[in-house]
Amino acid sequence: MRTIAVVDDNPSLLQGLNRLLSAHGFHVRTFASAEAFLEAYVECEADCLLLDIHLGGISGIDLQRQLIASGRELPVIIMTAIDNEVSRQEAFDAGCVAYLKKPFLSKLLIDAIGRIP
């Protein structure tokens, strides 16, 4: 069973994504901040990170860059409610495997996860 880590500062979105991903057979770990994810990263053993860009504290893109800089590469799917070309380009430059604009269809998320080896 694949583990998906979800980082978003919106509790209702975390709950909804937890239900959706669990219903599709994934083990889900949710985190309300990038800092909380970093504290639990090693024991989390995630296969994929679903990451909001705009978080209080460390941003999603900065978290993605920190993980890569520390040698901990993890497939990252970026999600955001505030979509613009600059954010999209930063996300892909930082190495995300998919970029989803909120609200997104559940099929788009499941398909993006399915493309990760």
N, C-alpha and C positions, 0 to 999 in steps of 0.2 A: 504494500500500500504506500503510495507516494504521500509525502508530507508537504503541505503548502503553508508557508508562513505569510500572514496578512498583516500589514502595518498601515493603520489608518487611525486618525484621531476622532473619527465619528463612530460612537458606540453602536448606533443602529445599523450602520453600514457593515461594521465588523460582524454583528450578529447575523445579518442577512447573508453575507458572504460565507460565514461559517456554515449556515444551513445549506446554502446552495452547493458548496464544495463537498460537504459531508454527504449530501444526497447523491453526489456523483462518485462516491467511493473514496474520497481523499481524507486523509487525516489532516486536521486543520489546527494551526496554532495562531492565535491572534495577539496583536500587540498594539497598544494605543499610542506608541511613540517609537521613533528610531532608537532612542536611548534604551527603552525597555527591550527591544529586539536585540541590541548589541549585548546587553547583560545576559540574555538567554541563548545567544546564537549557537554556542558550541553544543549544548545539550538539546537544542531544538532539532538538529539534524534535518533541516528542510531540504527538499529537492527543488524548490522553486520559491521565489519571493514575490508576492503581489504587493506593490508598494505605491502609496499615494505620494505625489510630489510635495504638496503643501501641508507640512506638519508643523506643529509648534516645536521649537528647538531645531534639531538637525533636520534638514529637508530630505525628501526621498532621494533626490539626485545626489546630494552630498553623502548620504548613507551608501548609495550604490558605489560612489567613487572610493569611499573609505574601505569597503569590502574588497574591491579590486586592488587597491594600493597595499592592503595587508595580505594579499595573496589568497584571499578566500573568495574564489569565484563561484557565483551562484546565479543561475538563470533568474533574471528579474523582468517582471511584467510591470510596467508603470501604468498607473491610473491617475486621472486628474479631472476635476470639474472645470478647471480654468485652462482651456486648451489654446495654445498659440504656437506659432512656428518656432519661436525661440526655445520654449519649453520642450517641444517635440524634438528639436535638433539636439538640445542638451541631453535629453534622455537617451537618444540613439547614440550620441557621441560617447556617453558613459557606458554604453554596452547593453542596453535593455534589449530583450528579445521580442517584445511587443509593447504597444502603447495604446491604451484604451481611454476614451473620453467618457466620463460619467455623465449621465447614466448610460450604461452599455448593456447590450443584450447578453444574457447568461451564455448563450451559444458562442459568442465571440471570446469570452473568457475561457470556456472549456476547450474550445478549438486551439486557443493560444497555448494553453497548458499541454494539450495533446501534441503539439509540434515540438515540444522540448524532449530531447533524447533521454 
